[in-house]
């Protein structure tokens, strides 16, 4: 009976290891966090090399929002919520915190407005592109803004 338990445990571990290799490995899921972190590093540290690769990628607005913009837009919203509602801000020995519900509403509003502003700025970039010698392309404008 001990051998049966050990073999069952071994098969569960093998199944678990296989699921990690196939489902969670960055090369199998394009929207993984590691790919996002690497993409942001490339854009910030080597923009000239990253730009042609980004421009050549075939993508659509929905996948760009889902895999990139929505993830990055949540960072300042959550940081603002933590800073204003959890930590608070102080002056001369007095700490003021935003009430939890107000902070949550501010976080959601900031997140939605961030998503909307990316799209609005992309529309402006697309409209101005021919004036700067570029081509009109909404998806490339969105990639540029994102």
Steps between C-alpha positions, in 0.01 A plus 500: 500500500791736570631441147158589355496827692853581390425422136180710516698785650769459235243505219335813644841667519581400141163637386560822693852539354369437148226762542756753617723428201220523245265763639711740699819517301538848341562354155154336506297797627563825319338710771722382784646749743860418410437591136340826610790587729752424225300707250492800733875467567573486127286807428657702781863394461533440124212674320671509159539123495156427651297726270547306171412173673185651649396655169542169318277310745155407376248585772159653550359754741335245730813291551713811548265622772465157662866400501674834549306821558253369760780348705717811496205734566410322823839570659452875566136447599589244767802702614281808541245300699767362731663839539182695570282246687741261670812705569353849482690823483622707785613845591616639835428176685147452364424211263196523275360197323233489233205282608513148358194531275612839368847361432350200321281728287801718420702190403231371264445844347872552448535156340212555257621849410852366438363241258289762323784753478730250332239455228435876465872580475537222240225663293680834521832340399329327208348829383833685526717228343474621136612848607823350631567280198344187648220274385150496643459175690286477811663182624853640456392820677364290787823300514697825512290647779491178700 
